[in-house]
Amino acid sequence: MEILKYIPQNIVDLIKNDIIANYNTLEEIRIRANKPIILKFTNQEKIINYKTSINEILEIMQYICENSIYSYQEQICNGYINLKGRT
């Protein structure tokens, strides 16, 4: 569950069980400021009724970009970031 290391623990606690149960079909974790979290699986979506704060979004970005947001600028401009080991 390497993907969970990029997400603050309070959010991990909310989504971990759904991800573990459906990990092989997980396609996307959509986390946006002040919006519910959406877990997109091959054949379904699960909406988590939790609104992520801007500070949590910044924390996630720092984890994912290894504190070098500039190096991920092109992906960010395209609206997504691919994580290592997942394409």
C-alpha positions as CSV (number, residue, x, y, z in Angstrom):
1,M,0.0,0.0,0.0
2,E,2.8,2.4,-0.9
3,I,0.3,4.9,-2.2
4,L,-0.9,5.6,1.3
5,K,2.4,7.1,2.3
6,Y,1.6,10.2,0.3
7,I,-1.7,10.9,2.2
8,P,-2.1,12.3,5.7
9,Q,-3.0,9.7,8.3
10,N,-6.5,11.1,9.0
11,I,-7.4,10.6,5.4
12,V,-5.8,7.2,5.2
13,D,-7.9,6.1,8.1
14,L,-11.0,7.1,6.1
15,I,-10.1,5.3,2.8
16,K,-7.8,2.5,3.8
17,N,-10.4,-0.3,4.1
18,D,-12.0,0.6,0.7
19,I,-8.6,0.6,-1.0
20,I,-7.4,-2.6,0.6
21,A,-10.6,-4.4,-0.4
22,N,-10.5,-3.2,-4.0
23,Y,-6.8,-2.5,-4.6
24,N,-6.5,-4.4,-7.8
25,T,-9.2,-2.3,-9.4
26,L,-8.2,1.0,-8.0
27,E,-7.6,3.5,-10.8
28,E,-7.7,6.9,-9.2
29,I,-7.9,8.7,-5.9
30,R,-9.4,12.1,-6.4
31,I,-8.7,14.5,-3.6
32,R,-9.7,18.1,-4.1
33,A,-9.9,21.0,-1.6
34,N,-13.3,21.4,0.0
35,K,-14.8,18.5,-2.0
36,P,-15.6,14.9,-1.1
37,I,-12.9,12.3,-1.8
38,I,-13.6,10.0,-4.7
39,L,-12.1,6.6,-5.1
40,K,-12.4,5.4,-8.7
41,F,-12.3,1.7,-9.3
42,T,-12.7,-0.1,-12.6
43,N,-16.4,-0.6,-12.2
44,Q,-17.5,1.8,-9.6
45,E,-16.8,5.0,-7.7
46,K,-17.0,5.4,-3.9
47,I,-17.6,8.9,-2.5
48,I,-16.1,9.5,0.9
49,N,-18.0,12.3,2.7
50,Y,-14.9,14.2,3.9
51,K,-13.9,17.6,2.7
52,T,-10.1,17.9,2.4
53,S,-8.6,21.2,3.6
54,I,-6.2,23.3,1.5
55,N,-3.5,22.5,4.1
56,E,-4.0,18.8,3.6
57,I,-3.8,19.3,-0.2
58,L,-0.5,21.1,0.2
59,E,0.8,18.4,2.5
60,I,-0.1,15.7,-0.1
61,M,1.6,17.8,-2.9
62,Q,4.8,18.0,-0.8
63,Y,4.8,14.3,-0.2
64,I,4.1,13.4,-3.8
65,C,6.6,15.9,-5.3
66,E,9.3,15.2,-2.8
67,N,9.3,18.9,-1.9
68,S,10.1,19.7,-5.6
69,I,6.8,20.8,-7.1
70,Y,8.7,22.4,-10.0
71,S,9.9,19.0,-11.3
72,Y,6.2,17.9,-11.5
73,Q,5.0,21.1,-13.1
74,E,4.1,19.5,-16.5
75,Q,2.0,16.8,-14.9
76,I,0.3,19.3,-12.6
77,C,-0.6,21.5,-15.5
78,N,-2.2,18.4,-17.2
79,G,-4.3,17.9,-14.0
80,Y,-2.8,14.8,-12.5
81,I,0.4,13.3,-11.1
82,N,1.4,9.7,-11.9
83,L,3.1,8.0,-8.9
84,K,6.2,5.8,-9.2
85,G,5.2,2.2,-9.9
86,R,1.7,3.2,-11.2
87,T,1.0,4.5,-14.6
